């Protein structure tokens, strides 16, 4: 079991439209460096301050998929939690995330597909209450029986 994690999430039957959960994390330079190392995405806009200064962002930005990973953190640890399986995720990147930004990823149940035990969610990541990433997700969630 992962450090600090629960082994039991919500069951399909326990989830209702409107339920939500969130995860918040400040993005550090170390996070960006680790993500670049793990993912292989060494785009200089993430790692090279001089390069990034000449871009439309004017400074280094976090990987978009690092930010999207915070949505996965909610799904895997809070709602629905352990046992749920990602099936689909759409992402619309609205604004960059910079070093020192505190990102809150929030997921909200929007519907259920009983015959497949799928649950649909709206997903949003915000910085200072401003959306930086929006999308929708579908997860397969274990049933009680």
C-alpha positions in Angstrom: 0.0 0.0 0.0 1.2 3.5 -0.8 2.3 5.7 2.0 -0.6 7.4 3.8 -3.2 5.8 1.6 -6.5 4.1 2.4 -7.2 0.7 0.8 -10.9 1.2 0.4 -12.7 3.8 -1.7 -16.4 4.5 -2.3 -18.6 2.0 -4.0 -20.6 2.8 -7.1 -23.9 2.7 -5.1 -22.6 5.3 -2.6 -21.8 8.0 -5.2 -24.4 10.6 -6.1 -24.5 13.6 -8.4 -23.0 16.7 -6.8 -20.5 14.9 -4.5 -17.1 16.4 -4.7 -13.6 16.2 -3.3 -10.3 18.2 -3.7 -6.6 18.0 -3.5 -4.3 21.0 -3.0 -0.6 21.3 -3.6 1.9 24.0 -4.1 4.0 23.4 -7.2 7.8 23.6 -6.5 10.8 23.7 -8.7 11.6 20.2 -7.4 8.2 18.9 -8.6 8.9 20.2 -12.1 12.4 18.7 -12.2 11.1 15.4 -10.9 8.3 15.3 -13.4 10.7 16.1 -16.2 12.9 13.2 -15.1 10.1 10.7 -14.7 8.2 11.7 -17.8 11.1 12.5 -20.1 9.5 15.8 -21.0 12.5 18.1 -20.9 10.9 21.0 -22.8 13.0 24.0 -21.9 9.9 26.1 -21.1 9.7 24.0 -17.9 13.4 23.8 -17.1 15.4 26.7 -18.6 14.7 30.2 -17.2 16.4 32.0 -20.1 14.5 30.0 -22.7 11.2 30.5 -20.9 11.8 34.3 -20.6 11.6 34.5 -24.4 8.3 32.7 -24.6 4.8 34.1 -24.2 4.8 32.9 -20.6 7.9 35.1 -19.7 9.0 32.5 -17.0 9.2 28.8 -16.4 5.9 26.9 -16.2 4.9 23.6 -14.9 4.1 20.7 -17.2 0.4 20.6 -18.0 0.3 16.9 -17.2 1.8 17.5 -13.8 -1.2 19.7 -13.1 -3.5 17.1 -14.5 -1.9 14.5 -12.2 -3.5 16.3 -9.3 -6.9 15.2 -10.6 -5.7 11.7 -10.6 -4.6 12.2 -6.9 -8.2 13.0 -6.0 -9.6 10.0 -7.9 -7.1 7.6 -6.5 -7.1 8.7 -2.8 -10.4 10.5 -2.1 -13.3 10.3 -4.5 -14.0 7.6 -5.5 -10.7 6.5 -4.0 -8.8 3.2 -4.1 -10.3 0.6 -6.4 -11.6 3.0 -9.0 -10.1 2.8 -12.6 -9.7 5.8 -15.0 -11.5 5.1 -18.3 -11.4 8.6 -19.9 -10.3 12.1 -19.3 -10.6 15.3 -21.4 -8.4 18.3 -20.6 -8.6 21.9 -21.6 -5.6 24.0 -20.4 -6.8 27.5 -19.6 -3.7 29.1 -18.0 -0.1 28.2 -17.1 0.9 27.0 -13.6 4.1 28.6 -12.3 6.6 27.7 -9.6 5.1 28.6 -6.3 1.4 28.4 -7.5 -0.9 26.5 -5.2 -3.2 24.3 -7.3 -6.5 22.9 -6.1 -7.9 20.0 -8.2 -11.6 19.4 -7.6 -13.7 16.6 -9.0 -17.5 16.5 -8.9 -19.8 13.6 -9.8 -22.0 14.6 -12.8 -23.6 11.2 -13.6 -23.7 7.4 -13.4 -23.9 4.6 -16.0 -25.3 1.7 -14.0 -24.9 -1.0 -16.6 -21.2 -0.4 -16.8 -20.6 0.9 -13.2 -19.1 4.1 -14.7 -19.3 7.4 -12.9 -18.7 10.7 -14.8 -17.1 13.7 -13.2 -16.3 17.3 -14.0 -12.7 18.1 -13.2 -11.1 21.5 -12.6 -7.8 22.7 -11.4 -7.6 26.3 -10.0 -5.0 28.7 -8.9 -6.3 31.6 -6.8 -9.9 30.5 -7.7 -9.0 30.9 -11.4 -9.4 27.8 -13.6 -6.1 26.7 -15.1 -7.4 23.3 -16.3 -10.9 22.0 -17.0 -12.2 18.7 -18.2 -14.4 15.7 -17.8 -13.6 12.2 -16.7 -15.1 8.7 -16.6 -14.1 6.2 -14.0 -15.1 2.6 -13.4 -16.1 2.2 -9.8 -16.5 -1.1 -7.9 -20.0 -2.1 -6.9 -20.8 -3.5 -3.4 -22.0 -6.9 -4.7 
